[in-house]
Amino acid sequence: MRYEISMTHSGPADFSALFSLGLSSFFLQQLSVEERTEGKLARVVEVQRSQVTANDGIDEWIIPLGGNWYQLPAEQRPTIGDWVLLDAKREKVLRLLERKSVFRRVAAGPKVDLQLIAANVDTLFIVTSCNEEFNESRLERYLALAYEVDVYPVVVMTKTDMAENAESYRRRVQAMKPDLVVELVNALDVEDVQKLASWVSKGSTVALVGSSGVGKSTLVNSLSGQKLTETSDIREKDAKGHHTTSYRALYPLSSGGVLLDVPGMREVKVAHLSTSLAEVFDDIEAIAQHCKFRNCAHVEEPGCAVRAALEAGELDPRRLKNYQKLILEEARNTSSLSEQRHRDRQFSKMVRRHVKAKKGQQRS
């Protein structure tokens, strides 16, 4: 069954209308001549349980995902920001186009499982606020997510109008990585927020991540000039927020760029960070080159240059602790995910054998 949100035409989609959703030659070149002619291309703008909302540039279609999709690993299923090819009636997702990038995390909870956050993002706004919510260790996690998929990170500091010294927060960020781009904004001030507009240029997709209540939804509304999503505030008593966005939503702007608002995530479990930790913690990695042992864990090994730098006051203890924590977490989660995939493959084989045996019994 397919539910149409706003039907205004019955013909094939016009690719020119899709450019406002971030369509580029990277995706168009993946289409066959027949697929280009039919033009049933769309972008996933919302994901809710077992269905997606896809926008073909003119209309939006709520499309249930069939059971075949859930036999695939989570990484191969459509997520917010994906480009998909639909059937002629726009009732079914036929295939998923190759992605430019995809953000992943280990899902929260006791079960270790991979969760997709967003796909085909060009720039990541890491939104945090100039108050007690600001947390360097959490910021390093978000940076690791961005660097791992080669997406450009911009740290957006909100609540500047409520901070006694907003610049002190910029200095704290740049003490971690001096070359990071940091923008200080009052999310409620439409004119002030326009300093971010250059990042949301024609054809680009910008995702916003951060804890609930830091001002992501307010930024979306201010950048678009209209109320596209509900907002919430951080409680002043404990600097914590509450959820307003229960699903990821993609919003085209008049500039031709696209904003992708991700639900507040206070917990970002990492996995598969093969290269990004070295980039996030480049200062520690540089010092580690002088350790006596190449596989030094920087704990109690003799000749450890990192521990020497720590004792000399040349390295932030918090930063080293988070570096070691993320390495252990990444190794543990990657191993658990590998075991989970093995169990899933074994279960799929068992199901296929059962179905085959049942069909054999019916024939006989």
N, C-alpha and C positions, 0 to 999 in steps of 0.2 A: 504494500500500500504506500502511496506517495501523497504528501500533503503540500499543496502549493500555497505560498504566502501571499504573493502579489502577481497575478498573471496579467501581463500586458501585451503579450505577443505569442504567436504560435510557430513562428519560423525559427531557424537556427540562430544561435547567438552570434553577435557581431564581435569579432576579436577586438575591434577598436574600443568597444565599451569595457573590455576586460583590462585595458591598460591602467585604468583608474584603480584596479585591484592589485597592481604590481606585476602584471604580465610582462615578460621580457622574452628576448630571442632564445634564452637558455631553455625555456619551456616549449616555445613554439617549434623549435627544431626537433623536438622529440615526437612530434605528431606526424603520422603518415599522411599522404596526399588525401586519402579518403577521410581521415579524421579532420583534416583542415577544412575539407569541403562541408562535412556535416556540422562541424563546429560545436559539438556538445562538450565544451570545456568549461570548467567551473572551479572556483576556489572555495575551500572549506572555511567558513567564517564562524562556525560554532560547532562544538562537540558536546553532546549530552547523552550519556549512557550508551545505548545501542543504536544511536542515529546521529547523523551529521546534518548541518544546514550548509548548503552549497549555493554560491552566488555565481550566476553565469554572465554577469555584467548588466543584466536588465531585471531579472527576477531572482528570487531566492526560493530554494526547494528543500524541504525537510525529507531526507532520504534514510530509511532504515538500513542498517548494515546487515546483510545476510550472514547466516552461520558460517559460511566459508571464510569470511574475514577473520573470525575468531578462532579458526584453526591455524592461523598464521601467528608468528611472534608479534608482540606488541609493536616492535619497530617497523613492521611492514603494514600496519593498519593506518588509515587516514587520521590525521590530527589537524588541529587548527593551523591554517596557513598553507596546507597542502593544495596542490593543483591536481584535480581528478578529471578523468574522462567519464561522462555519463552516457547512458543508453539514449535512444531517440526520444523516449517518453520521459526521460529524466526521473526514472523510478529506481534506478540501480547505478551503483558505482562500478564501472567496468574495470578501470585500472588506475593505479596511482603513478603519477609522473615522478621521474627522478628528482630528488631534492637538491637544493643548493646547500642547505644546512638543516640540522634538526637538533633541538635541545632535548636532552634526556636527563632523568634523575631516577634514583631508586625510590619507589613509592613509599610513603610513610606507613608505618605499621609493622607488625611482627613478621609478615611474609615478605621475603625479598623478591621484588618483581620490578621490572623496568617500566617506567612511565614516560611517555612523550609529553613534552611541554608545548612546543611550537615548532613549525617547520618554515623554511625559506625566509629566514630573518636576515636582514643586512646589518642592522645596528641594534644593540641592546642598551636600553636605558635602565640602569640599576638605580632604582629610586629608594632613597633613604631620607631621613629627616634630621634637622639640626636640634636634636633633643636626646633624651636617654635611649631612644630606639636605636640610634646609630651604634653599629657593632662592626669592628674591623674584621673579626673572624668570619662573620656571615658574608661580608663584602668580598672577602677572599674566595669564598665558595662560589659566589655568583661570577666572579672574574674567571675562575677555573672553567665554569660552564661555557662562558663566551669564548675564551681562548681555544678550548678544545675543538670547537667547530668553526674557528676562524671568523668569528663575528666581532665587529668593532664595539667595544664597551664604552659607554659614557655614564659617569656617575652624576646623577641628578639629585642635588640636596634641596629638599623642600623645607617649609616652615621657617624660612629665613625671617619673616616678619615677626616671629615669636621668639627668636634667639637673641640673646644679649651680644654674642660675638659669633656670627655665622662663619666668618673667615677662619676661625679656629678649627672648624670641622673640615674645611678645605685642606688646611695644613695637615690634619690628621690623615686624610686620604693620601695626600701626596708624600707623606712621610713613608708610606708603604711602597708606593710606586710613583716617582716624580713625574713620569711621562703620562700619567693618566689624565684624561680630560674630565674636569669637574665643573659642573654648572650649578650655581646657586640661584634658586628661583622661589618666588612666592607663587604657589600654584593657583591661588585665587585671583591673582593679578594677570589679566589676559595679555596686557602689553608686556609685562615682565616675562611671561612664558614664551613670547614670540622669539626669544633668543634661542629656543630649541627648534624653531620651525625649519631652519636650514638642514637639520638632520632628516626631516621627513619630506624629502624632495620627491619629485615625480618618479614613479616606478620603484621607490624604496619601501621596505617594510621595517618598521621599528617596533620592537617588543618592549613592554614595560614589566619589570619584575621587582619585587620587594615585598616587605611585610604588609599586612593589612593595615589600613589607616594612615599610610605615609603620604597619600595624595595622588596615587596613580590615576584613579578615576577622575579626580579634579583636573589633572593634567590633560587627560583625554578630552574633557569638556572644554577646557580653556583653549587648547590647540585647535579644536574643531569650531569653536565659536558657538556651540550649541550643547544642550544637555543630552549626551548620548548614553550615559551610564550613571547609576546611582553612586553616591559618595558616602564616606563615613569619616569619622575623626578618631584620632588616637586619644585614649583616655589620659588626661593630664596626670592622674594620680600615679599610674604605673607605666605611662608611655606605651601602652599596648593598644592595638586596634581590634576591630571586629570585621568579619567578612561582609562585603557587599556584592562581590562578583562571584557567583557560584560556578561559572563556566568561563572558558576563555572566549573572548569575542574580538572580532576583527572589524575595524572601522576605517573606511576610506575617507580621506580629507579632500577638500577642494583643491589643495596644492597638487594633488596627484599621488601623494604618498599614502601609506597605510599604517595605522596604529593597531597594535595587537596587545590588548590588556590581559595579563595573566593573573589568576587569583593569588591573593596574598600567601606567601610561603615562608613561614618562619623556620621551617626545617628543610634543608636541601641536602639530601643524602647523595654522595657522589659515587660514580662508577665509571670505568673506562676513561680515566684521565691520563692518557699515555704521554702527552707532551705538555699539557697546560700547567701542571704544577711547577714545572721548571720555569715557566714564564711568569707565573704569579709570584713565585718565591725566587726570583733570579738572583737576589742578593745572597741568599743562603746557598744556592747552587754554585755561585762564584767562589764563595769561601770554601765550600766542600771540595773544590778541586785541589786544595792543599792538604786535605786529610791524608794520613799515612796509609789508610786502607781504602780502596776504591768503593767497597760496599759498606762503608762506615754508616752506622745508624745514628751517630751523634748522641750516644747515650753514655757509655762508659769505656769506649774503645780508646786505647792509647794513641797519642798523636792526632787527636781530633781537632782540626782547625776551627770547626764550628763551635765546639764547647769552649775553646780558647777565646774566640771572639765574644762569646756570651759572657764569660768571666771578666773580660776586659771592658765590658759595657758597650761593645760595638754592635751588639745585636739585641733586638727586642725579645725578651723571654716569651711573651705572648705569641709572637710571630713564629718562633721556632716550635713552640708547643702545638700550634695549629697546623703547621707544616707536617710534623710527625703524625698528628692525629688524622689528617687527610690521607696520608700515605697508607696508614694502617686501614682506614675505612675503605679506601678504594680497593685495596687488596682483598679485604674480607668480602665486600659486596660483589666484586668481580668474580670471585671464586663461588659465592653462593648463587649468582646468576647463571654461571656455567653449569652448576649442579642442577638448578631448576630447569634449564633448557634440556639437559639430558633426560630428566624425568618426564618432561613434556613430550620429547621425541618418543620415549618408550611408551607413553600412554597413547600417542597417536598411532603407533604401530599396532598396539593391542586393539584399538578401535577398528583400524582397517582390517585386521585379521578377523575380528568378530563379524564385521559387515560382509566380508568375503565368504565366510563360513555360512552365514545366514542366507546369502543369495544362493549358495550351492545347495543348501537344504531345500529352498523353495523350488529350484529347478528339478530336483529329484522327486 
